[in-house]
Amino acid sequence: MKKIEQVLTYLNELYPAPICALNFSNPYELLVAVVLSAQCTDKRVNQVTSALFKVANTPKKMIELGQEKLKDYIHSCGFYNTKSKAIIELSLDIENKFNGIVPDNMKDLTSLKGVGRKTANVVIANAFGGQTIAVDTHVHRVSKRLGLTKENSTPYECEMDLLKVVPKNQRTKFHHQMIWFGREHCKAIHPKCEDCKLKDICKHYKKVTK
């Protein structure tokens, strides 16, 4: 069995129907939630956005809310000065460049201020049904440990490596599975190696058991 087939089989066993952990009802809400999720738990983001989106769930409403009031809503997410500035700026871009409609492709999404490939991929996959692989810290860490990308790879290089081996119709599902697997099993500190069915192909396990 090829390495990727072994990984996919185990992930399907653990997470047969994974979903996005962020709550949203439109593409703009998801985009804002992803910005807020940087160095913050999805649980906390969902708590914050449940109140925020009642008053501002479109670019126009967010701009009208303004950065200072936005800070009050998102304070508990951390880095609220940076995040509030980023949300207002991308909202202005959506209004001015795209008539208030969140674009559905990588080129236009990454033209928005503060939006990189990872954020764009999350939106494309979850808001527009695209098949992409967003490389966050969990996906990158697990991919390196399992040898699906080089140890010194960048997030972009990791994404390209994964796109080569993960079947197109499974990419978004794989992305979610890797995130949950990284959070619950293949943790940055104290990963649950002994219980993992992938330890025979895991570089990290081989290092710690030498």
C-alpha positions as semicolon CSV with decimal commas, in nm:
position;residue;x (nm);y (nm);z (nm)
1;M;0,000;0,000;0,000
2;K;0,133;0,343;-0,093
3;K;0,203;0,584;0,192
4;I;-0,079;0,823;0,097
5;E;-0,325;0,534;0,072
6;Q;-0,227;0,423;0,421
7;V;-0,273;0,777;0,552
8;L;-0,610;0,824;0,381
9;T;-0,738;0,488;0,503
10;Y;-0,653;0,568;0,864
11;L;-0,789;0,923;0,848
12;N;-1,114;0,793;0,698
13;E;-1,134;0,548;0,985
14;L;-1,084;0,822;1,245
15;Y;-1,282;1,099;1,076
16;P;-1,529;0,964;0,819
17;A;-1,722;1,290;0,789
18;P;-1,511;1,583;0,912
19;I;-1,649;1,936;0,893
20;C;-1,516;2,289;0,930
21;A;-1,503;2,381;1,299
22;L;-1,584;2,748;1,234
23;N;-1,947;2,858;1,228
24;F;-2,059;3,069;0,931
25;S;-2,361;3,129;0,711
26;N;-2,202;3,307;0,415
27;P;-1,856;3,341;0,254
28;Y;-1,786;3,674;0,420
29;E;-1,855;3,537;0,768
30;L;-1,614;3,250;0,703
31;L;-1,345;3,488;0,578
32;V;-1,374;3,699;0,894
33;A;-1,378;3,389;1,115
34;V;-1,059;3,258;0,956
35;V;-0,884;3,590;1,017
36;L;-0,992;3,578;1,380
37;S;-0,878;3,216;1,419
38;A;-0,508;3,304;1,388
39;Q;-0,347;3,199;1,718
40;C;-0,693;3,153;1,868
41;T;-0,914;2,848;1,918
42;D;-1,209;2,788;1,689
43;K;-1,428;2,755;1,996
44;R;-1,340;3,108;2,107
45;V;-1,388;3,244;1,754
46;N;-1,735;3,090;1,737
47;Q;-1,826;3,252;2,068
48;V;-1,710;3,590;1,940
49;T;-1,871;3,570;1,597
50;S;-2,207;3,459;1,736
51;A;-2,241;3,814;1,869
52;L;-2,042;3,997;1,601
53;F;-2,232;3,858;1,303
54;K;-2,564;3,972;1,449
55;V;-2,454;4,331;1,386
56;A;-2,200;4,294;1,104
57;N;-2,204;3,997;0,869
58;T;-2,140;4,179;0,541
59;P;-1,850;4,399;0,429
60;K;-2,072;4,708;0,427
61;K;-2,203;4,649;0,779
62;M;-1,850;4,578;0,906
63;I;-1,722;4,905;0,760
64;E;-2,015;5,088;0,919
65;L;-1,938;4,922;1,254
66;G;-1,583;5,059;1,234
67;Q;-1,252;4,939;1,372
68;E;-1,291;5,072;1,727
69;K;-1,627;4,904;1,789
70;L;-1,502;4,590;1,615
71;K;-1,217;4,571;1,867
72;D;-1,469;4,545;2,149
73;Y;-1,632;4,243;1,988
74;I;-1,311;4,055;1,905
75;H;-1,098;4,153;2,205
76;S;-1,093;3,801;2,351
77;C;-0,954;3,653;2,027
78;G;-0,617;3,817;2,089
79;F;-0,421;4,049;1,857
80;Y;-0,740;4,251;1,828
81;N;-0,565;4,564;1,697
82;T;-0,408;4,376;1,406
83;K;-0,713;4,162;1,336
84;S;-0,960;4,450;1,347
85;K;-0,745;4,650;1,104
86;A;-0,718;4,350;0,871
87;I;-1,094;4,286;0,875
88;I;-1,180;4,648;0,797
89;E;-0,920;4,662;0,518
90;L;-1,035;4,342;0,349
91;S;-1,396;4,458;0,385
92;L;-1,308;4,781;0,204
93;D;-1,135;4,581;-0,068
94;I;-1,441;4,358;-0,115
95;E;-1,668;4,662;-0,135
96;N;-1,444;4,863;-0,366
97;K;-1,305;4,590;-0,591
98;F;-1,581;4,329;-0,597
99;N;-1,905;4,520;-0,534
100;G;-1,942;4,375;-0,186
101;I;-1,924;4,011;-0,299
102;V;-1,650;3,780;-0,168
103;P;-1,460;3,639;-0,469
104;D;-1,449;3,263;-0,520
105;N;-1,100;3,215;-0,664
106;M;-0,742;3,221;-0,540
107;K;-0,622;3,518;-0,748
108;D;-0,897;3,754;-0,636
109;L;-0,910;3,633;-0,275
110;T;-0,536;3,682;-0,227
111;S;-0,567;4,031;-0,377
112;L;-0,758;4,128;-0,062
113;K;-0,540;4,292;0,202
114;G;-0,415;4,042;0,456
115;V;-0,551;3,733;0,282
116;G;-0,295;3,461;0,205
117;R;-0,321;3,121;0,040
118;K;-0,426;2,936;0,353
119;T;-0,717;3,167;0,425
120;A;-0,818;3,172;0,059
121;N;-0,811;2,793;0,040
122;V;-1,032;2,761;0,347
123;V;-1,288;2,995;0,193
124;I;-1,275;2,829;-0,150
125;A;-1,324;2,484;0,003
126;N;-1,586;2,556;0,266
127;A;-1,782;2,848;0,125
128;F;-1,768;2,761;-0,245
129;G;-1,730;2,383;-0,247
130;G;-1,387;2,377;-0,410
131;Q;-1,140;2,092;-0,364
132;T;-0,832;2,249;-0,205
133;I;-0,585;2,184;0,076
134;A;-0,526;2,471;0,314
135;V;-0,195;2,426;0,493
136;D;-0,215;2,548;0,852
137;T;0,022;2,458;1,135
138;H;-0,149;2,121;1,196
139;V;-0,148;2,014;0,830
140;H;0,213;2,125;0,787
141;R;0,335;1,950;1,104
142;V;0,161;1,620;1,033
143;S;0,267;1,623;0,668
144;K;0,632;1,665;0,766
145;R;0,612;1,391;1,028
146;L;0,457;1,147;0,783
147;G;0,703;1,234;0,507
148;L;0,438;1,375;0,277
149;T;0,652;1,687;0,241
150;K;1,012;1,776;0,320
151;E;1,112;1,868;0,673
152;N;1,218;2,215;0,561
153;S;0,927;2,276;0,324
154;T;0,735;2,603;0,325
155;P;0,355;2,595;0,361
156;Y;0,328;2,659;-0,015
157;E;0,567;2,374;-0,097
158;C;0,374;2,149;0,140
159;E;0,048;2,239;-0,034
160;M;0,196;2,157;-0,376
161;D;0,334;1,824;-0,247
162;L;-0,005;1,726;-0,105
163;L;-0,192;1,825;-0,422
164;K;0,028;1,580;-0,613
165;V;-0,072;1,277;-0,406
166;V;-0,419;1,342;-0,259
167;P;-0,700;1,255;-0,504
168;K;-0,877;1,570;-0,622
169;N;-1,219;1,467;-0,493
170;Q;-1,077;1,408;-0,144
171;R;-0,868;1,720;-0,090
172;T;-1,108;1,924;0,122
173;K;-1,200;1,622;0,333
174;F;-0,829;1,541;0,376
175;H;-0,763;1,898;0,488
176;H;-1,024;1,873;0,764
177;Q;-0,905;1,526;0,865
178;M;-0,546;1,644;0,900
179;I;-0,652;1,939;1,116
180;W;-0,854;1,718;1,353
181;F;-0,579;1,455;1,355
182;G;-0,320;1,721;1,439
183;R;-0,534;1,862;1,718
184;E;-0,639;1,538;1,879
185;H;-0,366;1,283;1,802
186;C;-0,053;1,413;1,628
187;K;-0,013;1,709;1,863
188;A;0,287;1,941;1,855
189;I;0,370;1,837;2,212
190;H;0,304;1,488;2,345
191;P;0,158;1,331;2,031
192;K;-0,027;1,001;2,090
193;C;0,222;0,792;1,895
194;E;0,167;0,458;2,064
195;D;-0,199;0,447;1,961
196;C;-0,135;0,565;1,605
197;K;-0,160;0,324;1,313
198;L;0,076;0,543;1,112
199;K;0,374;0,521;1,345
200;D;0,554;0,276;1,114
201;I;0,581;0,550;0,848
202;C;0,622;0,843;1,089
203;K;0,958;1,019;1,094
204;H;0,886;1,173;1,432
205;Y;0,811;0,836;1,592
206;K;1,132;0,692;1,455
207;K;1,329;0,981;1,604
208;V;1,181;0,956;1,952
209;T;1,211;0,576;1,969
210;K;1,577;0,551;1,862
